[in-house]
Amino acid sequence: MNSFIESLKQDQPQLWENIVAASQEGLIVIDEENDAVTATNRLLLTYPGLHEVLAFLNDQWIENLSLDSTPLKELTNSLN
């Protein structure tokens, strides 16, 4: 399975271009090593709606994972 970032690059290239542009403006941090896209405080202050979009994408990605075969299942089970 592709990583979250690879999925964005392949499945939603226009969105990925927008994320890269926002990163260049200091609104988003892209951490490919840890497969993470994170909003900065600047983004939260200037575009709170975009922060919600990033959270939605993250939630969507997690829902698409097969929780039965990943360490994420153990984590989610420990939280219940």
Protein Blocks (a to p, Z undefined) as FASTA:
>chain_A
ZZfklmmmmmmmmlmmmmmmmmmnopaccdfknopacddfklmmmmmmlmmmmmmmmmmm
mmmpcfklcfklmmmmmmZZ
